[in-house]
Amino acid sequence: MSGVSDVRHVLVLPDRDAAEEVVEALGERFGVGEEPRLVRDALAGEDDAEDAQWLVVLRDEDGRLDAGELDRFAGEWDGWREEP
């Protein structure tokens, strides 16, 4: 066993602006070093960009980020943390 896990957290945000703000704030609030990934997640059957959610995917190999804290943090932008 290598001891290295591939832990990821996925924060779901209502729009791109909120997701971009979350990415900036993650570094300030949690000291996240690696740049999180932004992913557009279109809702099933919807082509309109207005109906898309945005995902912020961040790695946490050290397991130092608290899931509850991240959920509360995402809630500040009307988002949430998705369970893996």
N, C-alpha and C positions, 0 to 999 in steps of 0.2 A: 504494500500500500504506500502510495507516494506522499500522503499527508496533505496534498494540494487538492482542494475542492473547487468545483466550478460553480460557486454560488452566485446567483443573479437575482436582482430585485427588479421588478417591472412596475413602474408607476404609470397609471392611466390618467391622462389629462384631457379636458374637453376640447382644447384647440391648440394650435401651434404656438401662439403667443404665450399661453400658460406653460407649455412644455419648455420653451426656450428660457422663460424666467426661472423655472424649476432647475434647469441645468446650471444656470448661473448661481442660484442660491445653494445648490448642493455643495459646491466647493466652499462657499463661505460658512455654511452651517455645519456641515459634516466633515469638511476637510477631504473630500473625495479628490484623489489625485488624477485618476484616469478619466478622460472625458467620456461621459455617458453617451449612449447612442440614442438618437431620436428616430422614431419609426412611425410612419403614418399608418393607421389601422382603419381602413374603410369598413363601415358597418355592412353586413351582408346585404346584398341587393341594392346598395346605394352607390351611385357614381358621383354625387355632388360632394365636393370637398368640404362643404359646410357640415356634412353628416359624418365626418371622419373624427375619430379620437386619435390622440397622439400618445405614443408610448415612450417613456424614458427608461432605457435599459442600462443598469449599472452593475458592474461586477463587484463582488465582495468576497474575494478568496479568503481573507482573514476572518470573515464572519464578525466584523466589528460593528456593523450597522444593525440597529435594532429595528425589527419589522414594525412594531407598533409606533415607534417614533417616525418612521418613514411614512406610515399610513396617515398619521396626524399632519405631517409636513405636506403631503400631497393634498390633503383636505383643505389646506389654506388656499388652494387654487381650484377647489371643487373637484378634486381628483381622488384617487385611492391607490393603494398598493395591491397589485394582483397576487394572489397566492400561486405559487409554482405548481 
